Amino acid sequence: MRHLLFAIALAAAPWGAQAGVLEPLKPVTVTDWKAVYGEIEPRDQVPARARIGGTLVSLKVTEGNMVTAGQEIGEIVDRKIAFQLNSYDAQLQALQAQLSNAETELKRGEELLSRGVSTTQRLDALRTQVDVLKNQIASTQAQRQVVVQQANEGKVLAPIAGRVLTVPVAKGSVIMPGEAVATVAGGGFFLRLAVPERHATFLKEGAPIRIETPDGPATGTLAKVYPLIQGGRVTADVEVKDLPDRFVNARVLVRLPVGERQALVVPAGALITRLGLDYVKVREDGDTVLRTVVPGSHEEIGGQDMVEILSGLAPGDRVVDAK
């Protein structure tokens, strides 16, 4: 009771004239902010897939590692490829021996023809045999090169530069063609929001967004609002400079502008708190008195910290800055 009587006496007591009298209060437009959670997502999330089947003999990355585009992150070996290469090598040796013999026969035939012993038809047949063997060698070499390329494709390469998110396999695993060995996130990170559809009409691309990141407050830009509504929610993307990417899909508090209204605001420095009550100095009939008020949320207007006054003041009141 003593505290209440003292507070009433403070509110009724006149104060001497002071400097810092502000302009008469008038309603200003303030933005209503809706607090939602967004998830940090990569712009690109690409799996590093196996190009051949076989056994994973080496794995050079784990979750959280940074990789560059084209970096080798693992190797797959198919034992059958070595047998195929040996088979082609043996075929090439056999064909090369046949070609050597055919070239010798062709040379002998040319000598016999020059002596008039052999016929031109016989010489043409020998030349055709040499050409056939050369083409067989070229075809076998091309087939062998295909197998060599398959062996080289056993190296699993990072598709993009970024951070490794998942490695669902282990060294020694049997891998099928097209199976994902790791997933790499890159291309930058952004916030993805799911906003209740009743606020969809207030979402404007390019609007500033307030964000509470693990490193402190930040400001982003509403980059895109998707037209499809699912489960009563609208999906939107927010661009944030230097967004922390240590944890992908981490939830971050985001405040979205969802409307505007008229309110009375005073500088945060004009608010006085005593005995649990809030006061503002107001000029009345040439004197300065304390007026009990109920403050609301803080708003940044024109780069100045302002406090909304829910009750206790009216338009036209002349507030005195307490500083």
Helices and strands as residue ranges (DSSP letters): H 2-12, E 14-15, E 21-24, E 28-49, E 54-59, E 66-67, E 72-77, H 79-115, H 120-152, E 155-157, E 162-166, E 174-175, E 180-196, G 197-202, E 208-213, E 216-230, E 233-240, E 251-263, E 265-267, G 268-270, E 271-274, E 277-284, E 287-301, E 304-311, E 318-320
